[in-house]
């Protein structure tokens, strides 16, 4: 599955692994793929620590950093510092929403008294907060790709990244978004179907991928949304993608920080157990359905706010998830794609990469056998 | 793309074309594929006329008939004749729903005065009404496949079809449904992803197809939902499907009975312009979004009834669509999949099949080139 893009990035296989866990970034890149660290949950100081750790352990392999700058969000035109923006946005969060969230957690036995300081989080979900993350990433020579998970990055940011010799990637859910990325000179377009975990649109991968490939050709496209096997990678490459952008699978590897209780929950889930919900981030985001997601779409309850305000409400649930991972499954933020339905066990990262390569070869062999039988 | 299933059915390419139009059935089967006539809209007498016409024009090629028996519907356990059932169900349709539907049509300038007789339709959506359709189909030797669009067919119906020497197919949207089909000895499992037009689930094709293939192996699986090119067929076959079950594309061929105005609407639509709506059939069914689908999900308006009751309300809109196809686009029933976004023009049926074969070969060639480059 070694495509032209692999040569450009100096990797063996075009398997891009999005993860919040530095150990997984290292394991994927060392196995010949391309690890990408999701930066949104880190302060600039924490991010610097993570990237230094990766640099020490990844050898000569490259890796990427993923940031989140949505095209539209509350306060986006305010031209404020991160601190000013945070204070302004705090005032926009209704007390009713905070009370509802606290009650929901309390009803599930989750202590919230010590979480209040975490409640009003902004994270890196704006240009003001993502820019320092990019600056830090560009100080690390092995970071060769900056990806934006939502929307086209600002023009000056793209220019800055290009001038530093790195490539820019961006996710999209429609050919029209892909066109905007291409016109802004985004190097790699990631077409994410509605099956995907995290923020996604409604158009399925089998329809979206070839449309985006056609729209931006010859610019390379990575297929995202629903990939957890080499069969699915073969399908993506058959439709013209240059590689696979994957996320869910990396929650089910030994190197992930997820607990056995969380991983057992994923192994048990079917593909019907995820839902596109605005209840954590304010934008439709695919995750495991649970009491939290149900509560925020029950008539009569508060409706989710926009981005980034909703996370300033849900942040306390996320903080609780991190603090009490095994006691909060029913109200936790578990972004994961429909591909969760095919997970049965926890594997080593390197074993996943090897399995995917074998499955990919099996799939191409199946097609060759069909063609050979037809020509007899 | 000639798979083992092609030999079993005596066809050249595993392209199954679901259509309500006899001309398309004939054109697909004559071009080497397998045409399947959707019977649900026909009375037994009309169906007999259609099948006779197909027999006269299809040459020695086989074809199929598709019926609809949902696993659950109002009155399913009533053990009544079709007429008794119709009368019983009529009494369950609230006048409020009928009035709302009539007003919606009137507000769009659609005359409904002469459509009242068509308002309370039951169609073939029950075992009582589908059984006579199957009996008629089995009188036609070139009909070699009976497919059920919703759920596992009743055991005695499967037995009856098998004894007549035909194969049985059934659609599913999850591995669990596929397992039920296989246990009932359904010969061909059709895995339909949420991208698909008509009744569909929520799991995307790229995730669903390989799960179903694995669940029922070695029973043959057809991939459905989002196929409108040979690239997408290559993706399906790479993941282990034995062929493609397609529908939307056949609304965009010269042989279809759709009008130029309807086809221009499809050509203009993007993949985001469809919606899963209960507003016509009572079950989630993917169709073009329009004023009708919006109205039935607006808070304060009547909520859609179950199957088959909702169609006894929407039947008048469907009848109006048939009578005034070009004046009713905004309230018409236009079941079509997300693949509509890749349609740009009307083609001859034989040209579609030829194009798909070429695109399929192009896709497999792409994979071979990747493999060859990797082994250098």
Interface residues (C-beta under 8 A of the other chain):
Chain A: X1 X2 X3 X4 X174 X175 X176 X193 X194 X195 X201 X202 X203 X204 X205 X206 X207 X208 X210 X211 X225 X226 X227 X229 X231 X232 X234 X235 X236 X237 X238 X239 X240 X270 X271 X272 X337 X338 X339 X341 X342 X361 X363 X364 X366 X367 X368 X370 X371 X373 X374
Chain B: X1 X2 X3 X4 X174 X175 X176 X193 X194 X195 X201 X202 X203 X204 X205 X206 X207 X208 X210 X211 X225 X226 X227 X229 X231 X232 X234 X235 X236 X237 X238 X239 X240 X270 X271 X272 X337 X338 X339 X341 X342 X361 X363 X364 X366 X367 X368 X370 X371 X373 X374
